[in-house]
Amino acid sequence: MSVYEHTINTLDGHPLDLRSFAGKVTLVVNVASQCGLTPQYAGLEQLQKEFGERGFTVLGVPCNQFGGQEPGTSEEIAEFCEAHYGVSFPLTEKIEVNGAGRHALYEQLTQSADAEGAAGDIQWNFEKFLVSGEGKVIARFRPRTEPTAEPIRSAITAALG
């Protein structure tokens, strides 16, 4: 099954059919505004600007499951992202990425293994999944891997061809 077969709402509550990302390389990231890793928004936006015109996008997925670090409303999240990081990539509604309430998108994503071969639950905010234009997970990067780190940049470049 393609990751792009899922539907999720946008941050402002409208349905987002992920099939609209088909043909693009997408970096899906669970994000949070009050985390020690929140400055990664800057790197995510840098990737969006650098690769966006070549068929790439970041998809930010707010989640409040890790230390309550995304407590805000949709409006507060949008305002924070714009004011502090100039985020231009799409953001979804706040969802659960682990546990019984895990969104179907993350049911599929968490089946993918990282470079060490470990699949399963999301470890923390800012875990990243690189998805091909066909909707297949190409790579999984754990939270502490900076968005602009060489392994991510190389994987994006290779996926874009």
Secondary structure as UniProt FT lines:
FT   HELIX           3..5
FT   STRAND          7..10
FT   TURN            11..12
FT   STRAND          15..17
FT   HELIX           18..21
FT   TURN            22..23
FT   STRAND          25..31
FT   TURN            36..39
FT   HELIX           40..51
FT   HELIX           52..54
FT   STRAND          56..62
FT   TURN            65..68
FT   HELIX           74..85
FT   STRAND          91..92
FT   TURN            100..101
FT   HELIX           104..109
FT   TURN            110..111
FT   TURN            115..116
FT   TURN            125..126
FT   STRAND          128..131
FT   TURN            133..134
FT   STRAND          137..141
FT   TURN            143..144
FT   TURN            147..148
FT   HELIX           150..160
//
